Amino acid sequence: MSDKKISSAVIKRLPRYYRYLGELLENDVVRISSKELSERMHVTASQIRQDLNNFGGFGQQGYGYNVEHLHKEIEKILGLEKTYNVIIVGVGNLGQALANYIDFERKGFVIIGLFDVNPRLVGMTVRGIEVKDIDEMEAFVRENTVDIAVLTLPKAKAPKVATDIVSYGVKGIWNFAPIDLQLRDADATVENVHLSESLMTLSYRLSNTDME
């Protein structure tokens, strides 16, 4: 792969390619052209070729793409051949739902710790993992390898908790709090997820179907 900067739009499309190629593998599809893949994904064939050319192309003239090979290459690009240790901070309804989602582990994201401030939640277990008081989080992170912290916290608490977690050495934050976290001058990466914005986008489309 070249050293050139890859646009965020291309990076966001890679998981879709990975998912669709995985479905093709499950259906024993050996090879596929960019045109055939574009019809499945509703992305132009030209866009697919441009996206993949950022990482070396992988296709062959007159043959298309070897599905298994391309799937493995995108897996490497996304870093999914590795295993990541994950903690969840905030074990309310959303936190518990994420902890119970076993597909994360299938993709290499292993939940090893759960933390909350609510005394009613501390001490309960989710999939065999005991919820610990947030005051125990620093010692836990320093004693264990933690790659990613998932935050399902109120807006007011998220910035400080994120700053603290990064100071403990965690490099990745998956933020579900309703605020865009930006950790300036920190050696960490943040992915902000806004579920309500996605729902509002759906609301717009439902309200404007006659205009499309």
Secondary structure, 3 states (H helix, E strand, C coil): CCCCCCCHHHHHHHHHHHHHHHHHHHCCCCEECHHHHHHHHCCCHHHHHHHHHCCCCCCECCCEEEHHHHHHHHHHHCCCCCCEEEEEECCCHHHHHHHCCCHHHHCCEEEEEEEECCCCCCCCEECCEEEEEHHHHHHHHHHCCCCEEEECCCCCCHHHHHHHHHHCCCCEEEECCCCCCCCCCCCCEEEECCHHHHHHHHHHHHHCHHHC
